[in-house]
Amino acid sequence: MEQRARHDVLPSKTGRWIAVGLLLGVICGIVFGEYCGWLKPFGQAYVGLLQMTVLPYLVISLVAKMARLDLQSARKMGLVALVILAVFWLSGIALITAVSAVLPPVPGASFFSPPSSLEGIGESDLLLQFIPTNIFRSLADEYVPAVVIFFLFFGTALIVVPGKEPLLDSLDLCAEGIGRINTFLIRLAPLGLFMLTADAAGTLRVDELSRLQAYLIIFGLACAITTFLILPLLVSSVTNIGYRELLRAAQEPLLTAIATGKLFVVLPQIVDKCEQLLADEQDTIEGDQESTARVIVPLAYPFPHLGKMFSLLFLAFAAWYVGDPLSPVQSMTMASVGTVSSFASPLVTIPYLLDAYQLPQDLMPLFLRPGFVTTRLADVVGVMHLMALTLITTQVLSQKWRVRWRRLLWAAALVLLVLVVGGSVSRSYLAATTVKDDLDQRFLALSIPSPHGDVHVYRSRADVPERPPRSGSTLDQVRSENVLRVGYHADHLPYSFFNHHGELVGLDVELMHRLATRLDVRLEFVPYEYENCVDQLESGEVDLLVGGLMITPERLLHVGFTNPYQSATLSVVLPDHRRREFDTWDDPDRVEDVRLAVGYADLVSPARRRLPDAKVVEISEIRSYFEDRDQQIDGLIMQAEEASAWNVLHPEFAVVVPRPVVRRPVAMAVRPQDLEWIVMLNGWIEFERFAGSLERLRGFWIEGGGTKKRRPRWSVIRDVLHWVP
């Protein structure tokens, strides 16, 4: 009997072929690179086929097996599972605390901030996630916790319902049918996982993950120690199941979880493998002949597993990344609070904890970007977590468990040794390498993609040659002189600014390049300051002003404007950890005497009308707010599009768009009486709008699209064999 059971858990041919498929996928991705991208839809289709049976399988198994228990057995099973789960969680908290100490001290660590999006990370409705207010919606939206809770109640209620056997027999038949579908789909796994792996290996950029190496190292270390040491050694120390037997049985679900990145789809495999391991152990609960694996796995799935808990390591990494690492006590507190919060999605938990430790929300993209790797590693831990929990719980319920103290002590010593050695090596490596993001450098390296052929930029008004007196309209003067003079401001990111090469660039600057090309004239840029820009327009020194200028009633009293070509959203820029203070413009709980700044004199009065309880002051330069820390200013009111660009250079600040959202039109300033010039510019703006140029410029300069342009990913056929350009 023992020999047959051991044979059942040996790796099958399917498991070997899955490993071969994964290996071939990696090789294919390395050789062909981004040309493997066409395989992605087919791989996703296979994941969809795997996923289609999981929810029915969980529901049917949960109801059928729960209903055959008695109330006392169900209560005992739940209590034992919760105690073991608590032991797992405590182990996870201890490991998170220990692994966090791997990060070496790096004074002045910098961090990354992308151009901010006005849409925050959507928080899931926790009530719908966990409470089945509408079970049909929960099933349709795959709210697994809510589905499990509903059918847990239903299965428990059936325990005391007479005449339930025909229903349970029908459910068993359905479970058998779904099991056969799963068996067929697993046979297709080598092909499906090959396509997924080839696409991933061919499109994943190593350089995107290199600067996150510290997070990936501590995350991978925690996952490896848990999957291959802590959990299997714990199982072998308190049950009759050996270390090697468990790893062999876990082979197929582990490989499938790595390739698909979805723990959900391997739950049927986990159940089957646990049943195989327990086959000769007579896993009964007080005479019940049914397997507890079909009950425990779906019940345990909604609870946070250790892999999900390890996402909390990002908080330790984030604090280290900004140069303020957590102490061991802080790490333990963070892990404890985070474990309780981990019932929710990490997209909810991580932002909450970033606030709690006053870390910038701009770090969230760093958490999301390596998701392809971290979610798969977490799912590997999740597979072993569910198997270990199921096996130990079943052995305890059947009174087959026995603590082998000597083996347990040896296991603890081995884990400690691996942790010390692995942690020391990782710490030494990280201490010798520099982790630095270059988005700010890429942003400041942007240039005009298709520049006009005849352009001159004046750095000082003193260098600008005088123009003859204007005799007609501005359009006539531009035509007669064959010169278009544009007034610019050097610090209006991302509309007009100087890049690292000393070139004047930005959305408005590129737009002027396009205008000069259309007019076939020489393009000259002349600097302006707000106190003299109106005089420059009236004297004819410049033909128009650019720089993300918002149209306001106050400004219309002095200059004319073209039709809007962009929109601006009013925002408040303030230290990141204080961003909650400006969720709304008229928050009654806001601290009194708040001191806010604006960069332009004509915006002081509108700001005071909107915020009557705040003290609004003008600052001479926007740059001074970000670089002069001695100013007694709580926040800066400016348009979010411009603030987001500054935030790239100064990520310790946050860009907050208070409710209700206030938008303003952005246009070019001209002389109000110059109607012919205004009509011509308006017609040209509409032409650029219909041509899609304005939308493209916004994506390139404001939304950060220009920083994402990179050469094709390295591949053998391109960079070694040179078969493709």
C-alpha positions, 0 to 999 in steps of 0.5 A: 500500500505504501509503495503504491501511494509513493508511486502515485506522487512521483512526477508524471510524464505531464510534469516532465513535459511541462518543465520541457515546455517552460524551458523551450519557452524561455529559449524561444523568448531569448532567441526571438525576443519581441517576435514572440509577442504574437503567442500571448493571445494563445497563452491567455486563451489557455489560461482562460480554459484552465480558469473556466472550471475552477469556480464550478469545481470549488462550489461543487466540491465545497458544498458536497464535502461540507454537507457530508460532515457533522457540525462537530467535525466542521467546527473542529476542522475550522478551529484546527485550520485557523490555528495552523494558519495563525502559526503560518502567519507568525512565521511569515511575520518573523521572516519578513522582519528578518529579510527586511534587515538584508537591505544595507544602509544606503544614505541618500537613496533616490526614488522614482516618480512617473508623470502622475495620472489624475486617476488613482489606483482603484480600490475594490469594494471590500463589501462586495469582495467578502459579503455575497450581497448578490451571489450571482454577481459574485459568481460573475465577477469572480469574487472568490471570498464572497462565493466561498462564504455563501456556499460555506453557509449553504454546505453547513446548512445542508448538514442537518437537512434530511434527504440530502443524499440525491443532491450530494450524489449529483454534485459528486457526478458533476465534480467527476465531470469537471475533474475529467475536463481538468485532466484533459486541460493539464495534458495541454499544459506543456503547449499552453505554458510554452506560449505563455513563457515564450511571450514573457521571456521575449518581451520582459525587459531586464533593464526595467527590473534592474533598478528594482533588484533590491526588492526582487532579491529580498522577495525572492529570498523570502519565497525560496526559503518558505517554499523549499525549506520552511513549509515542506520541512514543517510538514515532514516534521509533524506528519508522516509525509516526507520532504521529497514526497511533498516536493514531487507532488507539488511539482505540477501545480508549482510549474503551472502557477509560475507559467500562468501567474494565477494561483486560482487556476491550480486549486484543482491540482492542489486538491488532487495532489493532497489526496494522492499524498494522503491516499494511504493515510486513511484521511478520515474525520471521525468515520467520514470517508470523504477527503478533507482536501476538497473542503480545506483548499477552497476554504483557505484560498480567500485567506492571505497566504504567505506569498501574498504577505510577502508583498509587504516587503515592498514597504521595507524596500520603499523606506530603504529606497527613499533613504529612511529604512525601517528598524526591526521593530518597525518592520515587525509592526508593519508586517503584523498590521499588513497581515491583518490588512492582507485580506484586501487586495495589495492595491489597497493594502500597499497604498494604505501602509505607504500613508501610514509610514509617510512614504510617497504614493509615487512609489506605487508604480515600482510595486506594480512594474515587477508584478509579472515576477513577484505575482508568480513567485507569490503564487509558488508560495501560495501553492505550497502554503495551501498544500502544507495547511491542508496536509497538516490539518488533515493529519491533526484531524485524523490524529496521525500527526506527531511532532518529531522534535529533533527533525524540527530543530534541525529544520529550524537550524537549516532555515536559520543557516540559509537565511544568514548565508543568503542574507549576508550574500544579498546584503553584500551584493546590494551594498556594492551596487547602486540602485538609481532610477533614470526617469528624470534623466530620460525626461530631461533628455527629451528633444523635438522629434522632427525639428524645424530647419531654421530655429534660433533660441535667445537666452536673454532679451538683450541679445534680441535684435530690434524689429522695425515698427509694425505697420500692419497685422502680425501676420503681415509682419511675419510674412514680410520679415519671414520670421516668427518670434515666440515668447517662451518661459524657461521653467514651464515644464513640460510646455517649455524648458531646456533639456540636458543638451541645452535645447529648448523643448516641450509641448508648446515648443514642438507645436511652434516648430510645426507652425513655423514649418507650415508658414515656412519662416525662421523661428526665433524664441525670445524669453519673457517674464510675467511682469513684462510679457504684455509689453513685449506683445504690444511692442511687437517684440514677440508675435505670441506667448506660449508656456501652458498659459491658462485662460482666466478672466483676469488675463483676458483684461490684458491679452487676447487668446487663441482657441484652447489647444489643451486643458489644465486641471488645477491641483495642489502640490505638497509633501507626499505624506500630507496629500490627504489634506486636500482631497477637496477644495472646501474640507471643513477639517483642514488645518486653519491658517494653511499657507498656499503659494501660486506662481503668478500674480494674476492667480492670487485673487482667484485662489483666495476666492476658492480658498477663503480660509487659506493664506495665498501668497505669490512666489517669484519662481515655481522652482523655488518651492521645490528646491527651497525647503526653508519656505514656510509654505504648505502647498503650491497651487498649479496645473496638474499637467505642469506639476506632474512634470516637476514631480518627476524631478522632485518625487518627495512631493505629491500632486493632488487634484481636489474635488470638485475637479476644476479645469481651465483652457490652455491657449497662446497669448496674442494682442487682443486687437490682432484679429487677422492673426488670431483667426489664422492661429485658430484655423491652424489649431483646429487643423492640428487637432483634427490631424491628431497632433495635439493628442500625440503631443499631450501623450509625448510631453505630458503623459510621459510617452516620450520617456518610454521610447526604447530600442527593441529588446535584446534577442539572439536573432537581432543582436547576435545573428543580425537576421533582423534590423 
